[in-house]
């Protein structure tokens, strides 16, 4: 019989919004289904999760773990020391918190925590966002009780008997119905004018920004609206460079806090090809021009993008071609209503808006099965 007392779950990982937001979405879903459960996040010191998770109302502990540099770097000298210290701290955390399950969402902290949990016989669950998993998750999957995935044919990488197709967890706020007029008013824009939303992640994407700057004259001539998140790293330099160049139909911000309204206003989205973003766009049925980052493990963003492009669900512009092609491709798409509808319908087929609740249910069923 299930013991409903003392339910404790560790959620580990982070590093980017693509890992952090799914982790928080899973935690929220667990709380909805089991308000009594105690949740502990484990992240990497100095990374985004150490701020974003507490802001979402959850406790988090940081490990000193860091990534291994693929090129020659002095940082690799300290990598193994940090890894050893992280493993030691992870073992202590698991021993003291005594979770019934440990969930890994990807990122530096997942490895030490899930290894420590598995060593104590605690079931582990992986949430793999991408169509091509990284080395760490492929290794961790060997001892995982469940692997929750967002793309088909993942048995190429993981044991088929442990795979569950759930989709990627989404922030609940993004799924709420939005009014286009209210969304336009929030950014001081016109609800009736075609709108291009440009995002490159919270820190920004240099190539995407360069593509928009290169095509600025074309954007002005077209008369379309532009809502442009430059990223915090690039905003000040761009604001100085483009002083007096932006029209009233162009809103440039370092970071867009209310992405639900931004998506509601967008007719076409320009974005990196992170799995979390693709899941959001799929759930909302948004036509998208994807610019995969070349600076990620296993070039997984290109693989994510191609999974859509091959099914007629997205347009892709290579990172090295943004100056020549990004604005042109975006404008062609904005002016082709029939193609916009086809892209919207095709990408919607990838949507799994209840993924967080499905994953939470899988986790709770796993605990219940272990406790019977």
ZAMARGU-4260 file (C-alpha; in steps of 0.2 Angstrom, whole numbers, plus 5000, padded with zeros to 4 digits):
<rodrens>
0) 5000/5000/5000 | 5006/5017/4996 | 5014/5027/5010 | 5008/5045/5008 | 5019/5052/5022
5) 5036/5059/5019 | 5036/5060/5000 | 5053/5068/4995 | 5059/5071/4978 | 5076/5078/4971
10) 5076/5088/4955 | 5093/5091/4948 | 5101/5100/4933 | 5100/5117/4925 | 5113/5129/4917
15) 5101/5136/4904 | 5083/5141/4903 | 5080/5125/4893 | 5084/5115/4908 | 5078/5126/4922
20) 5060/5130/4915 | 5056/5111/4912 | 5062/5107/4930 | 5051/5120/4938 | 5036/5115/4927
25) 5039/5097/4934 | 5040/5103/4951 | 5024/5113/4949 | 5015/5098/4942 | 5021/5087/4957
30) 5014/5100/4969 | 4997/5101/4960 | 4996/5082/4961 | 5004/5079/4978 | 5003/5096/4988
35) 5012/5086/5003 | 5028/5082/4993 | 5044/5090/4998 | 5055/5095/4984 | 5073/5099/4984
40) 5082/5106/4968 | 5101/5103/4966 | 5110/5115/4953 | 5127/5121/4949 | 5134/5135/4959
45) 5135/5151/4949 | 5123/5146/4936 | 5105/5153/4932 | 5096/5140/4942 | 5103/5147/4958
50) 5092/5163/4955 | 5078/5156/4945 | 5073/5142/4956 | 5071/5152/4972 | 5061/5165/4963
55) 5049/5151/4958 | 5047/5147/4977 | 5058/5131/4978 | 5074/5127/4989 | 5090/5124/4980
60) 5107/5118/4984 | 5122/5121/4973 | 5136/5110/4968 | 5154/5116/4963 | 5152/5106/4947
65) 5157/5113/4930 | 5158/5108/4912 | 5173/5100/4904 | 5180/5111/4890 | 5181/5102/4873
70) 5196/5113/4868 | 5212/5115/4878 | 5209/5126/4893 | 5216/5129/4910 | 5199/5127/4917
75) 5200/5108/4914 | 5214/5108/4927 | 5200/5111/4941 | 5187/5100/4932 | 5191/5084/4941
80) 5193/5092/4958 | 5176/5101/4956 | 5168/5084/4950 | 5175/5075/4965 | 5169/5088/4977
85) 5152/5088/4969 | 5151/5069/4970 | 5155/5070/4988 | 5142/5083/4992 | 5129/5074/4981
90) 5131/5058/4991 | 5129/5068/5007 | 5113/5077/5001 | 5105/5061/4995 | 5109/5052/5011
95) 5102/5066/5022 | 5087/5071/5011 | 5082/5052/5008 | 5072/5055/4992 | 5060/5042/4985
100) 5065/5047/4967 | 5079/5058/4959 | 5074/5067/4943 | 5088/5074/4931 | 5083/5087/4918
105) 5101/5089/4911 | 5114/5101/4915 | 5130/5099/4926 | 5122/5095/4942 | 5112/5080/4935
110) 5127/5068/4934 | 5133/5068/4952 | 5116/5068/4959 | 5108/5054/4949 | 5124/5044/4951
115) 5123/5046/4970 | 5105/5041/4970 | 5107/5026/4959 | 5121/5020/4971 | 5109/5020/4985
120) 5096/5010/4976 | 5085/5026/4974 | 5075/5026/4957 | 5081/5039/4945 | 5071/5048/4931
125) 5078/5057/4916 | 5069/5070/4907 | 5078/5072/4890 | 5073/5087/4880 | 5082/5085/4864
130) 5081/5074/4849 | 5099/5070/4851 | 5104/5067/4869 | 5121/5071/4877 | 5134/5059/4883
135) 5129/5062/4901 | 5111/5057/4899 | 5116/5042/4888 | 5127/5036/4902 | 5114/5040/4916
140) 5100/5031/4907 | 5109/5014/4910 | 5103/5014/4928 | 5087/5025/4926 | 5070/5018/4930
145) 5062/5030/4917 | 5067/5041/4903 | 5054/5054/4898 | 5057/5060/4880 | 5050/5073/4868
150) 5054/5065/4851 | 5050/5049/4843 | 5063/5035/4839 | 5073/5039/4855 | 5076/5020/4857
155) 5091/5023/4846 | 5099/5030/4862 | 5090/5023/4877 | 5083/5006/4882 | 5066/5005/4874
160) 5058/4997/4889 | 5061/5012/4900 | 5056/5025/4887 | 5040/5036/4890 | 5035/5049/4877
165) 5029/5064/4887 | 5035/5079/4877 | 5044/5093/4886 | 5037/5102/4901 | 5030/5120/4898
170) 5028/5135/4909 | 5010/5135/4914 | 5008/5154/4911 | 5012/5151/4892 | 4997/5140/4890
175) 4985/5153/4896 | 4974/5161/4882 | 4980/5178/4878 | 4972/5193/4870 | 4982/5200/4855
180) 4976/5218/4858 | 4981/5217/4876 | 4998/5209/4871 | 5001/5223/4858 | 4997/5236/4871
185) 5009/5229/4883 | 5023/5232/4871 | 5016/5248/4863 | 5013/5240/4846 | 4999/5238/4834
190) 4988/5222/4836 | 4984/5223/4817 | 5001/5224/4810 | 5011/5209/4805 | 5024/5206/4819
195) 5041/5197/4820 | 5047/5191/4837 | 5065/5189/4838 | 5073/5180/4853 | 5090/5172/4856
200) 5089/5166/4874 | 5090/5176/4890 | 5109/5180/4887 | 5106/5183/4868 | 5113/5176/4852
205) 5126/5186/4843 | 5122/5179/4825 | 5104/5182/4827 | 5107/5200/4832 | 5119/5203/4818
210) 5106/5196/4806 | 5093/5209/4812 | 5105/5223/4811 | 5110/5218/4793 | 5092/5218/4788
215) 5086/5233/4797 | 5083/5243/4781 | 5073/5229/4774 | 5062/5228/4790 | 5059/5247/4789
220) 5054/5246/4771 | 5042/5231/4774 | 5032/5240/4788 | 5032/5225/4799 | 5033/5226/4818
225) 5048/5219/4827 | 5048/5214/4845 | 5067/5210/4848 | 5075/5202/4863 | 5093/5205/4861
230) 5099/5197/4877 | 5107/5205/4891 | 5125/5203/4884 | 5121/5213/4869 | 5108/5226/4873
235) 5119/5241/4878 | 5131/5239/4863 | 5116/5238/4851 | 5106/5252/4859 | 5122/5263/4856
240) 5124/5257/4838 | 5106/5259/4833 | 5102/5275/4842 | 5090/5284/4831 | 5088/5270/4819
245) 5074/5260/4826 | 5056/5265/4821 | 5041/5266/4832 | 5036/5249/4825 | 5052/5241/4833
250) 5054/5237/4851 | 5071/5231/4857 | 5073/5225/4875 | 5087/5215/4884 | 5075/5203/4890
255) 5056/5200/4888 | 5048/5195/4905 | 5031/5191/4898 | 5034/5178/4884 | 5016/5173/4884
260) 5011/5190/4878 | 5026/5191/4866 | 5021/5174/4858 | 5002/5180/4857 | 5008/5195/4846
265) 5020/5186/4835 | 5015/5180/4818 | 5033/5173/4815 | 5046/5169/4828 | 5065/5169/4825
270) 5073/5159/4838 | 5087/5147/4843 | 5082/5128/4842 | 5083/5124/4860 | 5071/5109/4864
275) 5061/5119/4877 | 5058/5134/4865 | 5053/5122/4851 | 5040/5114/4863 | 5033/5131/4867
280) 5032/5135/4849 | 5023/5118/4846 | 5011/5121/4859 | 5006/5138/4853 | 5007/5133/4835
285) 5019/5147/4830 | 5028/5148/4813 | 5046/5149/4816 | 5063/5153/4808 | 5075/5142/4818
290) 5094/5147/4819 | 5102/5133/4828 | 5117/5137/4839 | 5133/5129/4833 | 5140/5130/4851
295) 5131/5116/4860 | 5135/5098/4864 | 5133/5086/4849 | 5126/5100/4838 | 5110/5095/4846
300) 5101/5111/4841 | 5103/5107/4822 | 5096/5090/4825 | 5081/5098/4834 | 5078/5110/4820
305) 5080/5096/4807 | 5067/5085/4815 | 5054/5100/4812 | 5061/5105/4795 | 5060/5087/4788
310) 5041/5087/4793 | 5037/5104/4785 | 5035/5112/4803 | 5049/5125/4803 | 5061/5135/4792
315) 5080/5135/4796 | 5093/5147/4793 | 5111/5142/4797 | 5120/5152/4810 | 5134/5158/4798
320) 5120/5164/4785 | 5110/5176/4796 | 5117/5192/4789 | 5112/5187/4772 | 5097/5177/4774
325) 5088/5179/4791 | 5078/5195/4788 | 5074/5190/4770 | 5067/5172/4775 | 5057/5180/4789
330) 5049/5193/4778 | 5045/5180/4764 | 5036/5170/4777 | 5027/5184/4785 | 5020/5188/4767
335) 5014/5170/4763 | 4998/5167/4773 | 4996/5150/4766 | 5013/5144/4771 | 5011/5152/4788
340) 4995/5141/4791 | 5004/5125/4785 | 5019/5128/4796 | 5007/5132/4811 | 4997/5116/4808
345) 5013/5105/4806 | 5022/5111/4821 | 5006/5109/4832 | 5007/5091/4828 | 5023/5090/4840
350) 5013/5098/4854 | 5012/5090/4871 | 5005/5104/4882 | 5002/5092/4897 | 5019/5085/4897
355) 5023/5091/4915 | 5008/5083/4922 | 5011/5067/4913 | 5029/5067/4919 | 5023/5070/4937
360) 5011/5056/4936 | 5024/5044/4930 | 5036/5049/4944 | 5022/5047/4957 | 5017/5030/4950
365) 5035/5024/4950 | 5035/5029/4969 | 5019/5020/4972 | 5025/5004/4963 | 5041/5004/4974
370) 5031/5006/4990 | 5018/4993/4987
</rodrens>
